[in-house]
Amino acid sequence: MAQDKIQMPQSGGGLVRYFDNYHTKIEISPKTVVFMIVAVIIVEILIHALG
């Protein structure tokens, strides 16, 4: 029963990259993203404290 082996085709573990050569016109640096997140958090804290 357990002796039968079924060979499945290799699929790369499900890691398929469709957009290898995709470049956007808008590029945001990671530092800018972190700054924007911190700014939103500060605004939320101020709104909560003053509101």
C-alpha positions, 0 to 999 in steps of 0.5 A: 500500500505505502510502496506506491510513489507518485511523482508530482511535477516540481513547481518551485514551492509555490513561489512564482514571481510574475512581475520580475521586470515591473517598474513603477513611475512612482518610487517611494524610499523606505525612509519616506514610508516610515516617516509617513507612518510615524506622522500618521501615528502622531496625528492620531495621538493628537486627535485622540488627546485633543478630541 
